[in-house]
Amino acid sequence: MPETIDTEILGLSTDGSGVAKVGGRACFVEGAVPGDKVRIALSDNTGIMRAEHVQILQPSPHRVQHPCPHSDRCHGSVLGSLSYDQQLLHKQELVRRTFSKHIGQVDVLPVVASHQRWHYRNRISLTVWAQDDMLELGFQDQARQIEGIAIRTCELCLEPISELLHIVSAYFRKPVGADLPLPRRLQIHQTSDGVGLLLVFIGKIGKDVVKRWEDILSPLHIPGGIWFASGTKAGVVDHREPVVSSNAQLLLTHWLEHEVELHPAAFCQVNEGAANLVLRKIQELASNSHFRQIWDLYGGFGSLGLAAAGTQVPVAVFEVSGFAANTAQALAQQLGNFQLTFVQGDLLKTFPPRAGRLTGDDLLILDPPRSGVHPNILKTILQSKTRDLIYLSCNPARLGRDLALLASGEFRALEIQPFDFFPQTSSQEVLVRLRRT
């Protein structure tokens, strides 16, 4: 029998697990929230100490009822049992603690709350797999995992998306032939005509595969239509291959008060309300300066760059995928900015040859993927004449690493502002304003 210990949860880890102290060591307790008094059995792992068989002896005063029926299995809303005000406090502390490992003690502003705490996602991406000769649809719990955790609904999504998820997951529960190519990933998103689908297959897809899946899904009468894409083993769309449309509409999102239609394989923030708070913050920061040009790296459809540029300042958007190009140009014209340049391609090839044009009067914006900014791009930035930089990140650990490198080139963080783009989850977005001293 494993040893049981009674203890109290003192904080949260970066993955949302509760943290207790056992014998002077941190012990990670899944499903517990700060303030819980628990009885735990320690795992046999001699490395990271984790608890098993958690029994809550006295619930935390900050514990709330989790609304999701899958919360005992699905980690998609791991903080859903913690009151929202406490989520924000702990996220602020996690940013401060993470940054201290890279750049020392810094002031981190309180996390800006999301207006929507549930039902905020304008799309959801799910793993597809076969189990017992039937299709399953669910949340991928771990990277490189083939199967996932089957779900029938999601409290994080806009209600029409959650409703279609329920319909599709029930419809999928039928025998499938062994020769049927399965999509690696299925995305449900909002369109102007209602919800739509994007199916991503591993490798190139032929017309026969598209036709078979059109026939399979036709009884559902998807109002926003269906897109079919080739992709990687991880389910990432291969932007070099064409994406096939079956009466499909573009994804609908909002940029401040403007409706924006975007290719469903392009990047956009899933929490429009929280993203718009960042846009207004960038507008505020840029309005206090008179920048000559805006450089928007990892720019998507130019959302951040156009917020900084307004109508008069030229903006160059650097993006690896061409899926967002038309949206960027359309939004710029809608705003009255006719000085947008969209530079498509690998940033390592497109940015360094142009970096010599950066001046001390320009603003450089970085919004990289979770992996952070490539070291060679940071090196190019340090060698440039740019002085003002805004960095938006969904990975505080990688952001801290990059801030340390930028500090070696005399860039100093003037403001660190977290935003809660992902309520009920352990993820968050952090905006940092830097200036070269």
N, C-alpha and C positions, 0 to 999 in steps of 0.2 A: 504494500500500500504506500503510495507517495505521501510525503509529509504534508500536512495542512497547516496553514498559518493564517491568523487573523491580522488584518492590516487595513490601512486607510489609503484611498487613492488621493495623491497629492497634486497631480498634474496630468498633462496629455503629451503623448509623443507625436512625432511628425506624421505618423500614419493614423492618428486618432485613437490609439490604445490608451487606456489609463496607465499611469505610472505610480508605482508604490516603491517604498524603500524596504528592502529585505536584507538584513545583515550588511548594511552599508552600500548595497548595490541596487541599481535600478531594476525593477521587475515590471514587465509589460503585461497588462491585464486587459485582454480583449473584452469589449462590451461594458466596461466600467467607466464611470465618469468621475471627475474630481469631487470629493466629498463623500463618495460611497465608502461604507465600511464593509469589507468583504472577507470571506474565508476562501482561500485559494490553495490549490495543490500545485506544487512547482513541477515543471517539466524536467526531464532527465538531461536536457541539453546543458553541457558544461560551458557553452559560450554565452550567448545572450540569454538572460534569465526571463522566461515567460511562464505565465500561470495557466493552469488548466482547471477545469471543473470549478468555475467561479460561482460562489453562493453569496448573494447580497444579504448581509446581516442587517444593515440599516441604510436605506437609500439616501443619497445626497439630497439636500434641500433644493439643489439645482437640477435634479432629475425630473424629466417630463415624459409623458406617454409618447412613444414613437408611433406615428400614424401608418407606417408602411407594414403590410402583412409579411413582407420578405425580410424584415430587419434582423431576424435571428440568423439568417444565412448570407444575405447580400450585404456587402460592405459599401455599397454605393452612397448611402447616407449614414455613415458611421457615427456622426455626431448628433443624430436626430433625437437621442434621449437626453441631450443636454440643453438647458434653456439657452435661447439665442443670445442674450446679453453676455452669458458666460462663454459661449463660443467665441464671441468677438474679443473678449479679454484674453483668452488663452491663445488665440491666433496672434494677437499683438505680441504676447510674450514669446511665442515660438519664433517670430521674425527677429525679435531682439536677441534671443538666445542663439539663433542660427548665425546672425551677422557677427556676433561677438567672437565667434570662432575664426572669422576671416579678417575682419577689419577693426576689432576691438569694440568697446562699449560705445553705442550710438543711441541717439534719441529716435524712437519710432513713434509716430503719431498714432492715435487710436484708429482702429479699423473702421473704415466707412461702411456702414451697414447696407445691405441690399434691401430695396423696397419690397421685393418679393422674397419670402423666406422658403416657400414651397411653390411648386408649379411654375418654375421660372425658365426652364430649358426650352429653347426653340428647336432643339433636335436631340436625338439620342442615338448612340451607336452601340449595337449589340452583336455578340458573337453567335454564329449559327453552327450547330453540330448535329450529328445523328447519334441517337441513343436508343437501343432496342428497336432498331429499324424505324424509328420515328424522328422527326425533326424537333430540335429544341432551340430555343431562343433565350439568350440571357446575358448576364453581366460577366465580363471576363475579370476574374479576381486577381490573376497574376499574369505578368508578362510572359509571352510565348506559350501560354496555356491554350490547348486545343479546345477543351470543353470549358463551359462556364457554369454559372449558377442560374438555373432556369428561373425566370420571373414572368409574371403575367400582367404586372402594372408597375408604374414608377411615379412616386409622389413628387419627384423633382421636375417632371416634365410639364409643359402646358397640357391642360386637360385633354384637348383633342388628340395629342400625341399619345398620351397614356391610354386613351380609349382605343386607338388603333392598335397599340401594342397588345392590348388584351384580346382584340379580335384576331390579329395575326398569330399570336402565340397559340391560341385555341385552334385556329385553322391548321397550323403546322402539325398538330398532334394527330398525324395520320401516317400510315406506312409509306415509305418511299423506296423506289428502286435503287439497287446498289450502283447502277450506272448513271444515276442522276448527279451531275456536278453541283456541289453545294456552294453557295456564296460563303466567303469567310466572314463577311460582316454585312449587317443590314442596318441601314440608317433610316430613321423616321424623322421627317422634318416638316416644318410649316411652309405652305405656299399660299399664294393669293386665292387659290381655288379650294383650299383645305389641305389636309395632310398628304404628303407624298413619300415615296420610298427611293432609296439608293441601295442597290445590291452590288457588293464588291467581291469579285472572284479572284482566286489566285491564278496568275498568269493571264495570257490572252484569252478572250472569250470569242466564240464564233456565233454566227447567226442562229445556228441550231440551238445553242444553249439559251440565247435570248428568247427564241420562240417557245421553247419548253417552259421557261419560267413565266413568260407572258400568259401561257395557257393555264399554268398552275394557279396564278394569282388573279386571273380575270374575274372569277366569281366574287372577289372582294370589292371590285369597283372602286379602286383607290382614287379619290377625287383629284389629288395633285399629280397623278401619274407615277411612272416608275423609270428610274435611270439604272443602267447597267454599266459597270466599270471593271476594267482589269486592274489588278493590284498585287501587292506583295503578300508574303505569308502572314504578315501582321495585319493585313486588311487595309493597308494604306493605298490609296488610289495612285496608280501610275499615270502621272500627268503627261507622259509621252505618248500614251495610247488614247484613242478616241473613246468618249463616253457616249453610249447609245441611249437615246431617249425614246420612250414608249408613251407618247402623248403626255410627256412630263412637263411640269412647270418648274420655274426657278424657285430656289429657297427664298422665303420672305423674312427679312429682318428690318430693323429700324436703326437709322443713324440720326440721333437726336430726333427732331420732328419729321424727318424724311423717311418714307418707305424706300427700302432698297431691295432689289431682286438680285440674287447672287447664284452662281453655279453651285449646286449642292456639294460638289467635290472641293470647292474653295474653302478657305478658312474664314470663319467669323466667330465672334464671341457668342456663347450659348445663352448668356444672361444679358439681354439687351439693356435692361434698366440699369444694372451695375456698370455696364460698359459705357453707357451714356454719361454716368457720373465721372468717369475717367476722361471722356471727351471734353466735358465742361471744365475739368481741372486743367487739361492741356490748353484749352482756349484761354483760360485765366493766366496761366504761366506765360504763354506766347504774347498775350496782349500787353504785358508789361515790358516787352522788348520790341525792337524793330529789326527782325531778322531779314537778311538778304535772301536766303533760300532755306527750304526745309528738305532734309534728307531722311526718308522713311525706309529704314532697313528691315527686312523680314516684314514687309508692309502690307501683305494681303491686298485688299482693295483700297488701300490708302486711307483707312479710317482715321488713324492717329495723325498722319501727315496733313490731311485736309483740315482737321480740327485746329492744328497749329497755324496753317497757312491762311485760312480765311479766303477772301476773294482776290487779294492783291499779290500775295507772295508766291513765287514759283515753288513747286514741290516735285521732287523726284522720288518715285516709289520703286523700291527694289524687291522683287518677289520671284521665287523659283518657278512658280506655277503660272501658266497663262490663263487659268480658269477665272481669275479675278480681274483681268485687264479691262474687259468691257464695262464691268461695274464701276471700276475706278474712274474711267473716262466719263461715264454717264453721271456719276455723283458729282464730279468736278464741274461739269457743265451745268448741272442742276443748281450748284452753289454759286455759279458765276465765276469760277476760277478756270481760266482757259490756258493756264501755264503748268499743267500737270504732264510729267513725263513718266511713263511706265517702262521700267527696265526689267525684262524677264530673263531669268537664267540663274545659274549657280552663283551665289553671292561672292564666292571666292574668285570667280572669273569676271564678274560684272562690276564689283565695287572698287577693288584696288586700282584699276587703270583710271578711274574717275576721281579717286580720293584726293588727288593733287589739286582739284578745283575747290575743295573745301576751304572756307575762310573763317576767320575769327568772328565773323558776323552771321554765320549760319547756325542753324539748329539741327542736330543729329538725333534721330529717334531710333531706338532699338526695341523690338518686340519679338524676340527669338522664340523658338520652340523650347520644350522643357530641358533640352540638352544645353541650352545657353548659347552664347555667342562663340563662334569658332575663334580659337586663339589667334589665328592669322588675321582675322578681321579686327580683333582688338589691337593687334600690333599695328595694323594699318591706321587705325584711329589714333593711336598714340603718336604715330609719325606725322599725322596731319596737323593742320593749323586750327582745327575746331576747338572751341572753348566751352560751348554749351551742349549738354547732352541730357536726354530723357530716356530712361530705361524702364520698360514695363515687363515684368516677368511673372510666370506662373510657377516658378521653382525657386523659392528663397535660397536654397542651398547653392544652386548654380549661380544665382544672382550674387550671393556673397563672394563666391570665388571670382567672378568677373569684376566686382567692385574692388577687390584686392589688387587685381592686375591694373585696373584703371588708376588706382591710387598711386601706383608706381610711376605713372605719368602725370602726377600732380592734379588728378581729378578728385575733387572733394564733394561728398554728398551733402547737399544743402537741405534736402527734405526727403524723408522716407515715409511714404504714405501707403499703407495697405488698404486694399479694397476687397470686400467679401463678394467675389464673383460666384462662389460656390457654397452657399449656405447648406448646412447639415453635413458637409464633407470636411475632410482635413485639408483640402486644397484652398489656396487663396492667391490673389494677385497683388503684386507690390510695385508701386510706382516710385522711382527715385529720380530726383533732379540733381544733376551734377554740373559743376563748373570747374574749369582748369584754372588753378591759382597762379 
